[in-house]
Amino acid sequence: MNIKRLIMIGLLASFVTACSSQDEQTTNEQKPKNEEQEKVASKDESPSQEEGQGAEEKASASSIDTSILEEAPELPETTQDLINQKQGKYGGEEPYAVEEKIKEDLSQLDPLPKDADEETKMLYLRYLYSLISMDYPDPQNTIKKWEYGASGHPDLPDEKFQFKENYNVEVILDASGSMGAKMDGKTRMQLAKESIQEFLAALPKEANVSLRVYGHKGSSADGDKQLSCNSIEQVYSFQSYNKDQFTDALNQFEPKGWTPIADALKESQDTMSQFDQETNTNLIYLVSDGIETCGGDPVKVAEQFSKSDAQPIINIIGFQADAEAQEQLKQVASASEGIYTTVRNQKGLEEEFQRAKDVLEEWKDWKEDALSDADAEEVDNSFDILEFKNDWAFTTLGQGNDISSLLYIAVNEEIITYDQRSELLSYADEIEELAEKSEKELISKLETISADRIEELKKSIEERFSENTEN
């Protein structure tokens, strides 16, 4: 190991230690109130005695309707339940910021009877939890990123991850009307265009690049649905990146209509059929903020596409996608054994494209017979694990704070009493304890997998080096 690598690993150790300290400080700052603080809060935030009695009397006099409650998913009991749970209607949003909307939902409920049994209490908690549940990161995506990032290594069992003589990259961009929504003074479309141009401009000149767009004609009106759903166009055909030509291609369209994801993938498959997997590594990035709205089945098409002669790696980026869109886009990525990532801003989008750019740089090195650097990969994996850890912890902390706030709102709306809030919160605390335990287990598994992979990679490099020396 050279001095530069030793310095990098030393810096990483310092960085992880610093981050751990910072995480601990942040967690301490954001932890739920201790008992004394809780008592003070109860004086300020709990309803008056008269209000509490009113809720209990009203609840006792009511025969409750549980039909809405029973539709809510079961509470998570295992690590896999947390990973699989869907983002709630207000997941990731501060409850008091959307309080009026929450009140509308709560108005559909009968007050929880004061003598409710445990089963009924859990029904109420299930419903309330379903409103604010958050999308936990999937450790399988981290492992897939490592596999994707290790593309080209000779020991990979899947041929589509091994480097070939040619590399083809197509970006499929959603130009439906919702991409016109603004953030930070720019539309989602503007932010996506900037990130895509920066990504493709930085690729090795030997790579062939393509840009396909859909939904960029007509409007989101029903009368324009057929026109918009049929509007799929490859505005930049497979060739080396040329800044002027690519800029002209980007300037041809703005967000307007509907979302034909399935048909866009079909047309991409038709075009990419010229690049068989024997001599081509094929990569697709689909950027969308919404679900299929043109009646197609993008999951089925993605599965068929991934099994075609081209065998592309299909990665999906959900750009500020809501819970419904995330669910479908995850299924599309899963059907093609690709990676799904939700990004909230332009920085997140650029980070995902940076990963692809790094892989193509490795491809360029591979073509020049350069050996992989296992030490650098070990550092990269450590950062990925740290990122997963922080994402998981942030989700757990945010979800815990949100259920606490939501239960206060339910008290104020006389759906539950303050005493019932405390009891339901104790059940919710068990989910938080499960999440904290799961975090430790998942981090340990990721560290073990990373260590095993690096060891195998080093062995592979030594064998490869030995073969090159003999030759």
MOZITA-V832372 format. One record per run of one state. SS is the DSSP state (@ for helix, = for strand, . for the rest). FROM is the first residue (numbers start at 1). TO is the last residue. Records with the same first field share a line. If there is no record, write none. Layout:
SS=FROM-TO / FROM-TO
//
This chain:
.=1-2 / 31-34 / 46-48 / 61-66 / 71-78 / 85-94 / 107-117 / 133-138 / 150-158 / 162-165 / 175-175 / 181-181 / 184-185 / 202-207 / 215-221 / 230-231 / 240-242 / 251-256 / 258-260 / 273-279 / 289-297 / 307-312 / 320-322 / 336-339 / 344-345 / 368-373 / 413-417 / 471-471
@=3-30 / 35-45 / 49-60 / 67-70 / 79-84 / 95-106 / 118-132 / 139-149 / 159-161 / 177-180 / 188-201 / 222-229 / 243-250 / 261-272 / 298-306 / 323-335 / 346-367 / 374-412 / 418-470
==166-174 / 176-176 / 182-183 / 186-187 / 208-214 / 232-239 / 257-257 / 280-288 / 313-319 / 340-343
//
